Amino acid sequence: MSPQELKAVLQAGLLSFPLTDFDAQLNFAPRAYADRLEWLQPYGASALFAAGGTGEFFSLEPAEYSQVIQVALQTCRGRTPILAGAGGGTTLAIKYAQEAERLGAQGVLLLPHYLTEAGQPGLIRHVEAVCNSVSLGVVVYNRGACKLTPASLQILADRCPNLIGFKDGLGDIERFVAIRQTLGKRFAYLGGPPTAEVFAGAYKAMGCPVYSSAVFNFIPKTAMEFYNAHAADDRATCERLIRDFFLPYVALRNRGEGYAVSIVKAGATLVGHSAGPVRPPLSDLLPDEVEQLSALIAPLGPQ
């Protein structure tokens, strides 16, 4: 898939990032991961981000990363495009991106780098180096320590033909509007804050109708119901689901640091598709929190 073909895929349909399955000893569980992807396949996500943030990229060893991407590609080949996560310092991010290309991924999601803040010149060099290291289409994730400005993205767009997507996880309306106005149709724009459904209406109004869904991992039927209503401007359905499920879910998610991943794993367990525990430094939900999540899921019906 060429970068421009990938860009076209990313401009319509629901996107998601599957959980990474671990066993009780916190080892990667490839069979369970393949089964998860098979379960989600019929629901019709346009593309999947393997080893993304919800897939706990940050906790994977390089050898595990290769396994995760390989299983995703083998399972979804010919059906759903796979974008592989890549991140860390520039040298390491390049190695991940090149490994994804070697394995046959259709694209790369460039996750934020590590702890330290970085100025715009350094961020430009970082993103440019990763893009230049592969021929795959690259989507840059603006979140955390990676806060690219419209001017920086314009430089990158001019220098990197395979930088085809911009995923926003900041929720900074002024910045996003400026980026969208500056870059126009040069990028595919993706909404990416945690629990993106809550932000979906606002992003659509800013020219970004596509987002990635975490809850697709455990309530795929409801996730697709929301996306289809969102795409059809069915405000009544969107508002009902936001009121009855998403806002209480966000309140529960906000009770713990890192719960944006933990709550999704808890949800998958509750619907009979457990991905195992999260890895430290993340923590699993407490028992009473799991009960509250179960009470939120139950009214949604079978998935």
Secondary structure by P-SEA (a helix, b strand, c coil): ccaaaaaaaacccbbbbbbbbbcccccccaaaaaaaaaaacccccccccccccccccccccaaaaaaaaaaaaaaacccbbbbbbbbccaaaaaaaaaaaaaaccccccccccccccccaaaaaaaaaaaaaacccbbbbbbcccccccaaaaaaaaaccccccbbbbccccaaaaaaaaaaacccccccccccccccaaaaaaaacccbbbbcccccaaaaaaaaaaaaaacaaaaaaaaaaccaaaaaaaaacccccaaaaaaaaaaaacccccccccccccccaaaaaaaaaaacccccc
